[in-house]
């Protein structure tokens, strides 16, 4: 059972579990089955030039207008299972952003896979958060994911080997932007190093990928440096910077993999993405996070950003509620922005 405890702790460290502790639903001498997740209900109002979204990503460049929309949303709610048998751990995690549903009658939504993988020893095989992504710098937000536009944020198929602070992975290749075939000939390669202490956590990652759609045949190289610094007993400051030819690995489609330059040539796009946040605890149960994210590109001259600030109260160990205001801004082809106000209640299990 000692090995299973360590394995479960490793899963939490990888960000595979939700904010709640997993509950054991079955256990014998060889197998342990845990369930985890949360129920989250959002009431969200969005007004401005950009149409309503349940959460902001790096796109948001739809034609401007005059929008004012209020909606309830429960699709972020999450369900996950962890099954440990001997020296093997299997994880299946889903939420309800798989599409489908309408607001006329049933509001039904389809489940979708978030993470699904096998872990044994130093190896992880399956779909998980990208090795390039620094989970320790994600801000606590009510908007689903917060400043996606500035974060390295990606889940995909991979094979990862971890030893001490070093991780090495091959991951699923894909390029968006341009036209023509987007099927890549080689997997993406990622190396990463993590170190942590009482002061916080620091990571550095390097990405190397072959970019060969739309008549391009080039090598894309990018890096991510990210840190979480503990401030006092409970507060923290987080900062992550991604630079280079990273495409979809940061900014949630704010930075395309390829772009057309001023001479009409299709080239690999370069970008810079930054996310930062500060969380302050007002007392033992109530805290606020102020956060900001931005992505800019070289060839396309795109500029998207997102800021927000919230107030969250932990009513009990498993129940929290809060409110958040923020703004998503598109400052490239057009100057567009929308503000949002959101109230959320979340019960974890």
TIBAPA-942329 format. One line per field, with one value per residue: x, y, z of N, C-alpha, C, O in turn; residue in one letter. Coordinates in steps of 0.2 Angstrom, whole numbers. Last residue first. Example, Ala and Ser with C-alpha at 12.3 -4.5 7.8 and 13.67 -1.06 7.14 Angstrom:
<rs>
n_east [64 66] $
n_north [-11 -28] $
n_up [35 39] $
ca_east [68 62] $
ca_north [-5 -22] $
ca_up [36 39] $
c_east [64 66] $
c_north [0 -16] $
c_up [39 39] $
o_east [67 71] $
o_north [6 -17] $
o_up [40 42] $
aa [S A] $
</rs>
This chain:
<rs>
n_east [-77 -83 -93 -94 -101 -99 -102 -94 -93 -83 -80 -72 -65 -55 -48 -42 -30 -27 -32 -44 -47 -57 -59 -68 -72 -80 -84 -88 -87 -85 -83 -75 -73 -83 -81 -70 -72 -64 -64 -53 -49 -41 -37 -29 -25 -17 -11 -2 7 11 25 24 12 8 -3 -5 -14 -16 -25 -27 -37 -41 -49 -55 -51 -42 -40 -35 -22 -19 -10 -6 1 4 10 14 22 26 31 32 27 35 27 23 24 20 28 24 19 7 11 9 3 -3 -8 -20 -23 -18 -6 5 6 3 18 32 44 46 42 33 33 25 23 15 15 5 2 4 15 25 24 32 32 34 39 45 49 50 54 56 57 54 61 52 44 28 17 8 18 29 39 44 50 55 55 60 58 59 53 51 42 46 53 55 56 61 63 63 65 62 59 51 46 33 35 34 26 9 -4 -11 -11 -19 -14 -12 -15 -8 -1 5 10 11 28 40 49 57 62 70 71 69 63 51 45 30 21 5 -9 -13 -17 -11 -4 4 -6 -12 -25 -30 -32 -44 -50 -65 -66 -61 -44 -28 -16 -3 10 11 10 18 20 27 20 3 -8 -12 -15 -1 10 25 37 43 30 17 1 -9 -23 -32 -41 -53 -66 -82 -101 -112 -127 -143 -154 -167 -173 -165 -151 -143 -131 -113 -97 -90 -88 -88 -74 -64 -52 -44 -29 -20 -4 5 9 -6 -17 -27 -37 -47 -58 -68 -77 -83 -90 -92 -105 -115 -121 -132 -129 -131 -125 -123 -114 -111 -96 -83 -80 -69 -58 -56 -42 -38 -53 -63 -79 -91 -93 -102 -92 -85 -88 -100 -102 -108 -111 -114 -114 -110 -106 -98 -93 -78 -68 -65 -62 -52 -48 -35 -29 -24 -32 -44 -56 -66 -67 -59 -59 -46 -48 -51 -46 -43 -28 -17 -6 5 2 -7 1 10 0 -2 11 12 1 6 17 10 4] $
n_north [84 101 113 130 144 161 174 186 198 205 214 214 223 228 235 224 217 220 217 211 207 204 207 204 198 186 178 162 148 130 115 107 113 128 140 150 163 175 187 192 199 199 201 197 200 199 203 200 200 190 189 189 191 190 187 188 190 191 193 192 183 182 173 167 159 166 181 185 180 183 180 186 181 180 175 178 174 177 169 166 155 150 156 158 174 187 196 197 180 170 157 143 142 156 161 159 146 147 151 137 128 131 139 141 148 160 159 161 163 166 168 171 172 170 167 161 167 176 169 158 159 149 151 146 147 138 140 132 130 121 118 116 118 122 119 116 108 106 107 98 105 106 115 115 123 125 130 131 135 140 140 127 121 113 112 103 103 95 93 86 85 79 67 71 75 82 88 98 103 120 135 144 135 123 106 93 78 72 70 63 70 70 78 80 78 61 57 52 51 50 51 57 67 82 99 115 130 144 159 169 165 160 166 154 142 149 161 160 154 154 151 140 136 123 118 122 112 102 91 93 83 68 52 40 36 38 30 27 16 20 26 30 41 54 69 73 69 75 73 85 92 99 108 105 117 127 128 112 99 98 97 93 98 92 81 67 55 41 32 19 13 -1 -10 -15 -3 10 21 35 46 61 75 92 106 115 116 124 141 154 170 185 197 209 217 224 219 213 196 187 183 173 165 161 161 163 154 155 170 182 193 209 221 219 208 194 185 170 158 141 128 112 98 88 74 56 40 25 9 -3 -19 -29 -30 -17 -5 8 22 35 51 64 81 94 100 84 76 80 87 80 78 68 58 56 51 39 33 33 24 12 9 6 -6] $
n_up [-22 -20 -27 -30 -38 -44 -55 -65 -78 -91 -106 -122 -136 -150 -163 -176 -177 -161 -148 -138 -121 -108 -90 -75 -59 -48 -33 -24 -14 -9 0 7 20 18 11 6 -6 -17 -28 -42 -58 -74 -91 -107 -124 -140 -155 -170 -181 -189 -185 -170 -157 -140 -126 -108 -92 -75 -59 -42 -30 -13 0 16 27 35 26 14 4 -13 -27 -43 -59 -77 -93 -110 -125 -141 -157 -174 -187 -202 -217 -233 -241 -244 -239 -226 -222 -214 -202 -191 -178 -170 -155 -149 -146 -132 -127 -132 -142 -155 -157 -154 -157 -143 -125 -111 -93 -78 -61 -45 -28 -13 4 16 23 11 -4 -15 -32 -46 -63 -79 -96 -111 -129 -145 -162 -177 -193 -209 -222 -229 -236 -226 -213 -204 -191 -178 -162 -146 -131 -114 -98 -81 -65 -47 -32 -15 -3 0 -17 -33 -50 -66 -83 -99 -117 -130 -147 -158 -171 -189 -199 -197 -206 -213 -230 -232 -224 -208 -193 -183 -181 -171 -163 -146 -139 -129 -115 -99 -84 -69 -55 -56 -71 -82 -98 -108 -123 -127 -132 -122 -117 -113 -111 -106 -106 -111 -113 -101 -87 -82 -82 -82 -69 -56 -52 -47 -61 -64 -61 -60 -73 -87 -101 -107 -106 -106 -97 -107 -113 -112 -100 -90 -80 -68 -63 -73 -79 -92 -95 -99 -96 -103 -114 -111 -112 -119 -112 -112 -111 -114 -122 -126 -126 -130 -134 -140 -131 -121 -108 -96 -91 -85 -83 -78 -75 -67 -62 -56 -47 -41 -47 -46 -54 -53 -62 -61 -67 -65 -73 -83 -86 -81 -82 -86 -94 -103 -114 -126 -139 -153 -162 -172 -178 -166 -159 -150 -145 -133 -122 -109 -106 -112 -121 -131 -143 -140 -136 -122 -108 -99 -84 -77 -65 -63 -53 -51 -43 -45 -41 -39 -33 -34 -30 -29 -27 -19 -7 -10 -12 -18 -16 -9 -16 -17 -13 -25 -37 -46 -53 -60 -57 -53 -40 -41 -44 -33 -24 -30 -27 -14 -11 -17 -9 2 0] $
ca_east [-78 -78 -93 -91 -102 -98 -103 -96 -94 -87 -80 -78 -65 -61 -48 -47 -34 -23 -29 -41 -45 -54 -59 -62 -73 -74 -86 -85 -90 -82 -88 -77 -67 -81 -87 -70 -73 -67 -64 -59 -48 -46 -35 -35 -24 -23 -10 -8 6 4 23 29 15 9 1 -5 -11 -15 -21 -27 -32 -42 -43 -56 -56 -41 -41 -37 -27 -18 -15 -4 -4 6 5 16 16 28 26 35 26 34 33 21 27 16 29 22 22 9 8 12 9 -4 -2 -18 -24 -24 -10 3 8 -3 11 28 40 49 44 34 35 27 25 17 16 10 1 0 13 23 25 28 36 29 40 40 52 46 56 53 60 52 61 56 48 34 23 7 12 29 34 45 45 58 51 62 56 62 53 54 44 41 52 51 59 56 66 59 68 60 63 51 51 36 32 38 29 16 -1 -8 -11 -16 -18 -10 -14 -14 0 -1 12 7 20 38 43 58 57 71 68 71 68 53 49 35 25 12 -6 -12 -17 -12 -10 5 -3 -5 -22 -28 -29 -41 -43 -62 -66 -67 -49 -35 -19 -10 9 12 4 19 15 29 26 9 -6 -11 -16 -8 9 18 34 45 37 20 8 -6 -17 -33 -35 -48 -60 -76 -94 -109 -120 -139 -147 -164 -177 -172 -154 -145 -135 -120 -102 -89 -87 -94 -79 -69 -55 -48 -33 -24 -10 2 13 1 -16 -21 -37 -40 -57 -62 -77 -78 -90 -85 -101 -112 -116 -130 -130 -131 -127 -124 -116 -113 -103 -86 -82 -75 -57 -60 -46 -34 -47 -60 -72 -91 -90 -101 -98 -84 -88 -94 -105 -103 -113 -109 -119 -108 -111 -97 -99 -82 -71 -64 -66 -53 -51 -38 -32 -21 -25 -42 -49 -65 -73 -58 -62 -50 -45 -53 -44 -45 -34 -22 -12 5 8 -9 -4 13 3 -7 8 16 1 0 18 15 0] $
ca_north [77 96 108 124 140 153 172 179 197 199 213 213 220 225 235 228 220 219 224 210 212 201 209 204 203 188 182 168 152 137 120 105 110 122 140 143 161 168 186 189 199 197 202 195 200 198 206 199 206 192 190 193 187 194 184 192 186 195 189 196 183 186 176 171 156 159 178 190 178 186 178 186 182 182 175 180 173 179 172 167 161 148 155 155 167 181 195 203 186 172 163 146 138 151 161 166 148 144 156 143 126 130 138 136 145 156 162 157 166 161 171 167 176 167 171 158 160 175 176 159 161 151 151 148 148 141 138 137 129 126 116 120 112 124 120 122 109 104 111 99 102 106 112 117 118 127 125 134 130 139 147 131 121 117 112 107 103 100 92 91 83 84 69 69 69 82 82 99 98 113 131 143 141 126 114 97 84 73 72 64 67 70 75 80 84 67 55 57 48 54 46 58 61 78 92 110 126 137 153 170 169 156 170 161 142 142 159 157 159 152 155 142 144 126 118 123 116 109 91 93 89 71 59 42 35 40 31 33 19 15 28 24 38 47 66 78 66 74 73 79 93 93 110 101 112 128 131 119 103 96 99 89 103 91 86 71 61 43 38 22 18 3 -4 -17 -11 8 14 33 40 57 68 87 101 114 111 119 136 149 163 182 191 209 211 226 221 216 203 187 189 179 167 166 158 166 156 152 164 178 189 202 220 223 213 197 191 174 163 148 131 119 101 94 79 63 44 32 13 3 -14 -27 -31 -24 -7 1 18 28 47 58 74 90 103 91 77 75 90 81 83 75 60 58 58 44 34 37 31 16 11 11 0] $
ca_up [-19 -22 -21 -32 -32 -45 -48 -64 -71 -89 -99 -118 -129 -147 -156 -173 -183 -167 -150 -144 -126 -113 -97 -79 -64 -52 -38 -25 -18 -10 -3 1 16 21 16 7 1 -16 -21 -39 -51 -70 -84 -102 -117 -136 -148 -166 -176 -189 -192 -174 -162 -146 -131 -115 -97 -81 -64 -48 -35 -19 -3 10 23 35 32 18 8 -6 -23 -36 -54 -70 -88 -103 -121 -134 -152 -168 -183 -195 -212 -227 -240 -246 -246 -230 -221 -221 -204 -197 -180 -175 -159 -150 -153 -134 -129 -127 -135 -150 -160 -150 -162 -148 -131 -116 -100 -83 -67 -51 -34 -18 -2 12 25 18 -1 -9 -26 -41 -56 -75 -89 -106 -122 -140 -156 -172 -186 -204 -219 -225 -240 -230 -217 -211 -194 -185 -166 -153 -136 -121 -103 -87 -70 -53 -37 -21 -7 4 -10 -28 -44 -60 -77 -94 -111 -125 -142 -154 -165 -183 -200 -196 -203 -206 -225 -234 -227 -215 -197 -186 -183 -174 -167 -152 -139 -136 -118 -106 -88 -76 -58 -51 -66 -77 -93 -104 -119 -126 -131 -128 -115 -118 -109 -109 -103 -110 -119 -106 -93 -81 -84 -83 -76 -57 -55 -45 -55 -65 -61 -54 -69 -80 -97 -108 -102 -109 -98 -100 -114 -114 -107 -91 -86 -71 -62 -70 -76 -88 -96 -99 -96 -101 -111 -115 -109 -120 -115 -112 -109 -109 -118 -127 -121 -131 -130 -139 -137 -127 -113 -100 -90 -90 -81 -83 -74 -73 -60 -62 -49 -41 -47 -44 -52 -53 -58 -63 -64 -67 -68 -81 -90 -76 -85 -82 -94 -96 -113 -118 -136 -146 -161 -167 -179 -171 -164 -148 -151 -137 -125 -114 -104 -106 -121 -125 -141 -142 -143 -125 -112 -104 -89 -80 -67 -64 -56 -52 -46 -42 -45 -37 -37 -31 -35 -26 -31 -25 -7 -8 -10 -18 -17 -11 -11 -20 -12 -20 -30 -45 -48 -63 -59 -60 -41 -38 -49 -40 -23 -29 -34 -17 -8 -20 -16 3 0] $
c_east [-72 -79 -88 -91 -99 -99 -103 -96 -97 -88 -84 -76 -72 -60 -55 -46 -39 -27 -24 -38 -42 -53 -55 -63 -67 -77 -80 -88 -87 -87 -85 -81 -69 -75 -85 -75 -73 -67 -68 -59 -54 -44 -42 -33 -30 -21 -17 -6 0 3 16 26 19 12 1 -1 -11 -12 -21 -23 -33 -36 -45 -50 -56 -46 -40 -38 -29 -24 -14 -10 -2 0 8 10 18 22 30 31 30 33 31 27 24 19 25 23 20 13 11 8 13 3 -2 -12 -23 -27 -17 -2 6 -1 6 21 36 43 47 36 37 28 27 18 18 9 6 -1 9 20 21 29 31 33 34 41 46 49 51 55 57 55 59 56 53 37 29 13 12 23 34 39 46 53 55 58 58 61 56 55 46 44 47 49 54 59 61 63 64 64 62 55 51 40 36 34 33 20 6 -5 -8 -16 -15 -15 -12 -11 -6 1 5 9 17 30 43 52 58 65 68 68 71 58 52 39 30 15 2 -9 -17 -12 -12 0 -1 -2 -14 -24 -26 -38 -40 -55 -62 -69 -56 -40 -26 -13 2 11 5 13 17 25 29 15 1 -9 -16 -9 1 16 27 41 38 28 10 0 -15 -26 -36 -41 -55 -71 -88 -102 -116 -132 -142 -157 -172 -176 -162 -149 -138 -124 -109 -94 -86 -94 -85 -72 -59 -52 -37 -28 -13 -4 11 5 -9 -21 -29 -40 -49 -61 -71 -79 -87 -85 -94 -107 -114 -125 -128 -133 -126 -128 -117 -117 -105 -93 -85 -77 -63 -59 -49 -37 -43 -54 -68 -84 -90 -97 -96 -90 -87 -94 -99 -106 -107 -113 -114 -114 -109 -103 -98 -88 -74 -67 -65 -57 -54 -41 -36 -23 -21 -34 -49 -58 -73 -65 -61 -53 -49 -48 -46 -43 -36 -28 -17 -2 8 -4 -6 7 6 -5 3 14 5 -1 12 16 4] $
c_north [73 89 102 119 133 150 164 178 190 200 208 212 219 223 234 229 225 222 223 217 210 206 205 207 203 193 185 172 158 141 127 110 108 119 134 142 153 166 179 189 196 198 200 197 198 197 204 201 206 198 193 194 192 189 189 187 189 190 193 193 188 184 179 173 160 156 170 188 183 183 180 184 183 183 176 179 174 179 173 171 160 154 152 153 165 174 189 201 191 179 165 152 141 148 155 166 155 147 153 148 131 128 137 135 140 154 158 161 161 165 165 170 171 172 168 161 157 168 176 166 162 153 153 147 150 141 141 135 134 124 122 116 115 118 122 124 115 104 110 102 103 102 112 112 120 121 129 129 134 134 146 138 125 117 115 106 106 98 97 89 88 82 75 71 66 75 82 93 100 108 124 139 139 133 117 104 87 79 72 65 68 67 76 76 85 73 61 54 53 50 50 51 61 72 88 103 121 132 148 164 170 159 165 163 149 142 153 156 156 157 152 146 145 134 122 123 116 114 98 94 89 78 62 49 36 39 33 35 26 17 22 27 33 44 58 74 72 72 73 79 86 95 104 103 109 123 131 122 110 101 97 91 99 97 86 77 65 49 40 27 20 7 0 -10 -13 0 12 26 38 51 64 80 95 108 110 114 131 144 159 175 188 202 212 221 224 218 206 195 189 185 174 168 163 162 158 154 162 172 185 197 213 221 217 202 193 179 169 152 139 123 109 95 85 68 52 36 20 7 -9 -21 -29 -24 -14 0 11 25 40 54 69 83 99 94 84 75 86 85 85 80 67 61 61 51 39 38 35 23 15 14 6] $
c_up [-21 -19 -24 -26 -34 -38 -49 -57 -70 -81 -97 -111 -126 -140 -153 -166 -181 -174 -156 -147 -132 -119 -102 -86 -68 -57 -42 -31 -19 -14 -3 -3 9 17 21 13 2 -8 -20 -31 -47 -62 -80 -95 -113 -128 -144 -158 -172 -185 -192 -181 -167 -151 -137 -119 -104 -86 -71 -53 -40 -24 -10 7 16 29 31 25 13 -2 -16 -32 -47 -66 -81 -98 -113 -130 -145 -163 -176 -190 -206 -223 -233 -245 -248 -238 -226 -220 -211 -199 -186 -176 -164 -155 -154 -140 -132 -131 -130 -143 -154 -153 -159 -153 -137 -122 -105 -90 -72 -57 -39 -25 -7 5 20 19 6 -6 -20 -35 -52 -68 -85 -99 -117 -133 -151 -166 -181 -197 -215 -223 -236 -234 -222 -215 -202 -188 -174 -157 -143 -125 -110 -92 -76 -59 -44 -26 -12 1 -6 -21 -39 -54 -72 -87 -105 -119 -137 -148 -162 -177 -194 -197 -203 -203 -219 -228 -230 -219 -204 -189 -185 -175 -170 -156 -146 -135 -126 -110 -96 -79 -65 -54 -62 -72 -89 -99 -115 -122 -131 -126 -122 -115 -114 -107 -108 -107 -117 -111 -98 -88 -83 -86 -78 -65 -55 -47 -53 -59 -63 -54 -63 -76 -90 -104 -102 -105 -101 -102 -107 -115 -108 -99 -86 -77 -64 -69 -72 -85 -91 -100 -96 -101 -109 -111 -114 -115 -114 -115 -108 -107 -112 -122 -121 -125 -133 -135 -135 -132 -120 -106 -95 -87 -86 -80 -80 -71 -67 -60 -54 -42 -47 -43 -52 -50 -58 -59 -66 -64 -70 -76 -87 -80 -79 -85 -88 -97 -106 -117 -128 -143 -155 -167 -173 -172 -169 -153 -150 -143 -129 -116 -110 -102 -114 -126 -135 -139 -145 -133 -115 -108 -92 -85 -70 -67 -57 -56 -46 -46 -42 -43 -35 -36 -31 -31 -27 -28 -13 -8 -8 -16 -17 -11 -13 -14 -14 -19 -24 -39 -48 -59 -61 -62 -49 -40 -47 -44 -29 -28 -34 -24 -12 -17 -19 -4 0] $
o_east [-72 -82 -90 -88 -101 -97 -106 -92 -102 -83 -89 -71 -77 -54 -59 -43 -40 -26 -18 -42 -37 -58 -49 -69 -62 -82 -75 -92 -82 -90 -83 -82 -64 -73 -86 -73 -77 -62 -74 -54 -60 -38 -47 -27 -36 -16 -22 0 -4 -3 15 26 18 16 -3 4 -16 -7 -26 -17 -38 -30 -51 -45 -59 -44 -38 -37 -24 -30 -8 -16 4 -5 13 4 23 17 35 27 31 38 25 32 23 16 26 21 16 9 16 2 19 8 -1 -11 -25 -32 -21 -2 7 -5 5 18 36 38 50 33 41 24 31 15 23 4 11 -3 9 23 15 35 26 37 30 45 43 52 47 57 57 54 62 52 59 34 34 15 17 22 38 33 49 51 57 57 58 63 55 57 43 47 44 44 48 64 58 67 62 66 60 55 52 39 41 30 35 16 9 -4 -2 -19 -9 -21 -10 -6 -9 4 1 8 21 27 46 49 60 63 65 62 74 57 54 36 35 11 5 -6 -20 -8 -14 0 -3 4 -11 -19 -20 -41 -34 -55 -57 -72 -56 -40 -29 -12 0 10 0 10 17 28 32 14 5 -8 -19 -4 -3 20 23 42 34 31 7 4 -19 -23 -41 -37 -54 -71 -89 -99 -117 -132 -138 -155 -174 -181 -165 -149 -135 -122 -110 -94 -83 -99 -85 -73 -56 -55 -35 -31 -10 -9 15 4 -6 -25 -26 -43 -46 -64 -69 -81 -87 -79 -91 -105 -112 -126 -123 -138 -121 -134 -114 -123 -100 -96 -89 -75 -62 -60 -46 -34 -45 -50 -70 -84 -90 -98 -91 -92 -88 -99 -93 -111 -102 -117 -111 -118 -107 -105 -97 -88 -73 -69 -64 -57 -57 -38 -39 -19 -15 -31 -52 -53 -77 -69 -63 -50 -55 -45 -43 -39 -33 -34 -22 -3 10 -6 -8 8 6 -7 2 15 4 -3 13 17 2] $
o_north [67 89 99 121 130 153 161 180 188 202 206 209 222 221 237 225 229 228 224 221 206 209 204 209 201 192 185 170 160 138 130 109 108 122 134 143 150 168 178 191 197 198 200 195 199 195 208 200 211 201 198 200 198 184 192 184 193 186 197 191 189 184 178 176 158 150 168 191 186 184 179 187 181 184 174 181 171 182 171 175 155 158 153 150 168 170 187 205 190 184 163 153 141 151 149 171 158 150 157 148 130 127 141 130 134 157 152 166 156 169 161 175 167 175 165 158 151 163 175 168 165 149 157 142 155 136 146 129 140 119 127 112 117 112 123 130 119 101 113 99 108 96 117 106 126 116 135 123 139 129 151 141 127 113 120 101 112 92 103 83 94 77 77 76 61 70 83 94 103 109 124 139 134 135 113 107 83 84 73 61 72 62 81 70 90 73 65 48 59 45 53 47 66 71 90 101 123 131 147 164 171 156 165 163 149 143 152 151 150 163 148 144 151 137 125 129 111 119 101 98 85 80 60 53 33 42 31 40 30 18 19 30 31 44 56 75 76 73 71 84 82 98 105 101 110 125 135 119 112 105 94 88 101 99 81 77 65 49 40 27 22 5 4 -5 -12 -2 12 24 39 50 64 80 93 106 105 109 133 143 161 173 189 202 216 220 227 218 204 199 191 191 179 172 169 159 156 155 166 169 183 198 212 219 217 201 195 178 172 150 142 120 112 94 86 66 53 35 19 9 -10 -18 -27 -19 -16 4 7 25 38 53 69 81 100 91 88 74 89 86 90 85 71 66 67 55 43 44 41 27 20 20 12] $
o_up [-18 -13 -29 -20 -39 -33 -53 -53 -73 -78 -100 -109 -128 -138 -153 -163 -185 -175 -155 -148 -131 -120 -100 -87 -66 -61 -39 -35 -15 -19 2 -9 5 12 27 19 -2 -5 -22 -28 -50 -61 -83 -93 -116 -127 -145 -156 -172 -186 -196 -183 -167 -149 -139 -117 -106 -84 -72 -51 -43 -21 -12 11 11 27 25 30 17 -4 -13 -33 -46 -68 -79 -100 -111 -131 -144 -165 -173 -190 -204 -225 -229 -248 -254 -242 -230 -217 -213 -197 -186 -175 -162 -158 -159 -141 -134 -137 -124 -139 -150 -151 -161 -154 -135 -124 -104 -92 -70 -59 -38 -26 -5 0 19 16 7 -5 -21 -33 -54 -66 -86 -98 -119 -132 -153 -163 -181 -196 -217 -222 -238 -235 -221 -220 -205 -186 -176 -155 -145 -124 -111 -91 -78 -57 -45 -24 -14 2 -8 -20 -41 -53 -73 -86 -107 -117 -138 -145 -165 -177 -194 -196 -208 -197 -219 -223 -229 -217 -205 -187 -189 -171 -172 -153 -151 -132 -128 -107 -98 -77 -68 -55 -65 -70 -91 -96 -118 -120 -134 -121 -127 -111 -120 -101 -113 -106 -122 -114 -99 -93 -84 -92 -75 -67 -54 -45 -57 -53 -65 -49 -61 -75 -87 -103 -97 -100 -99 -108 -102 -117 -104 -103 -82 -80 -62 -74 -68 -89 -87 -106 -93 -105 -114 -105 -119 -115 -110 -120 -104 -102 -106 -119 -118 -120 -138 -132 -130 -137 -124 -108 -98 -81 -92 -74 -85 -66 -72 -56 -57 -39 -52 -39 -57 -45 -64 -53 -72 -58 -76 -74 -89 -77 -74 -91 -85 -100 -103 -119 -125 -144 -151 -173 -170 -168 -174 -151 -150 -147 -130 -112 -116 -96 -109 -132 -133 -134 -151 -135 -112 -110 -90 -88 -66 -70 -52 -61 -40 -52 -36 -48 -29 -42 -26 -36 -22 -32 -12 -8 -3 -18 -16 -6 -19 -9 -14 -23 -19 -35 -50 -62 -65 -68 -51 -43 -51 -48 -31 -31 -39 -27 -14 -21 -23 -6 -2] $
aa [X X X X X X X X X X X X X X X X X X X X X X X X X X X X X X X X X X X X X X X X X X X X X X X X X X X X X X X X X X X X X X X X X X X X X X X X X X X X X X X X X X X X X X X X X X X X X X X X X X X X X X X X X X X X X X X X X X X X X X X X X X X X X X X X X X X X X X X X X X X X X X X X X X X X X X X X X X X X X X X X X X X X X X X X X X X X X X X X X X X X X X X X X X X X X X X X X X X X X X X X X X X X X X X X X X X X X X X X X X X X X X X X X X X X X X X X X X X X X X X X X X X X X X X X X X X X X X X X X X X X X X X X X X X X X X X X X X X X X X X X X X X X X X X X X X X X X X X X X X X X X X X X X X X X X X X X X X X X X X X X X X X X X X X X X X X X X X X X X X X X X X X X X X X X X] $
</rs>
